[in-house]
């Protein structure tokens, strides 16, 4: 599994297959393509998704992320970095009844 969380956009693009030479993200290296998800603003995510949406090699990009097993970064219009799992089954239980709503006294 590859986990790309450091480095620059230029370095990441150099490792892409030759078929991605026309990727539109190459012209937007100032965006946080491979930064940690928490550092990406909503506006940046939307801008990156828009760039991917109009990219002539989006299919090749998706294929490369699957073949290289890329598990982080923003690739082909979506964030590949897994988010922390928050399972309600493991949330602390509150045995006290609700103060309002259904079941309130």
LUMKE-418243 format. One record per residue (C-alpha): x, y, z. Coordinates in steps of 0.2 Angstrom, whole numbers, padded with zeros to 4 digits, always signed. Layout:
// LUMKE-418243
XYZ...
//
This chain:
// LUMKE-418243
+0000+0000+0000+0006+0017-0004+0003+0031+0008+0008+0048+0001+0006+0061+0014+0022+0071+0012+0031+0080-0003+0026+0092-0016+0013+0091-0030+0028+0092-0042+0036+0077-0034+0020+0067-0034+0016+0071-0052+0034+0065-0058+0029+0048-0051+0013+0047-0061+0013+0036-0077+0017+0045-0093-0002+0044-0098-0005+0058-0085+0007+0070-0093-0009+0081-0099-0016+0081-0081-0024+0097-0077-0018+0097-0059-0001+0100-0066-0006+0118-0069-0012+0120-0051+0002+0114-0041-0002+0127-0028-0017+0118-0022-0015+0105-0008-0017+0089-0018-0007+0078-0007-0008+0088+0010-0017+0081+0025-0036+0082+0023-0038+0093+0038-0027+0106+0030-0039+0107+0014-0052+0120+0015-0069+0117+0007-0066+0130-0006-0049+0121-0011-0058+0104-0012-0071+0111-0023-0058+0119-0034-0048+0103-0035-0064+0093-0039-0068+0106-0053-0051+0104-0061-0053+0085-0061-0070+0086-0068-0063+0094-0084-0047+0084-0085-0044+0075-0101-0035+0061-0092-0047+0058-0077-0050+0040-0083-0031+0037-0083-0029+0045-0066-0042+0034-0059-0034+0019-0066-0017+0024-0059-0024+0026-0042-0031+0009-0042-0015+0001-0050-0003+0010-0038-0015+0007-0023-0014+0025-0018-0022+0028-0002-0020+0046+0002-0021+0063-0007-0034+0071-0019-0035+0061-0035-0048+0060-0049-0060+0072-0040-0060+0064-0023-0050+0063-0007-0042+0046-0006-0036+0048+0012-0047+0038+0024-0056+0047+0038-0056+0042+0056-0069+0029+0059-0083+0035+0071-0094+0020+0075-0109+0024+0086-0109+0006+0093-0093+0011+0102-0099+0028+0108-0101+0030+0127-0118+0025+0133-0129+0037+0143-0141+0028+0154-0151+0043+0159-0167+0046+0150-0168+0060+0138-0172+0077+0145-0184+0082+0130-0192+0073+0116-0197+0055+0115-0196+0046+0132-0194+0063+0142-0203+0064+0159
//
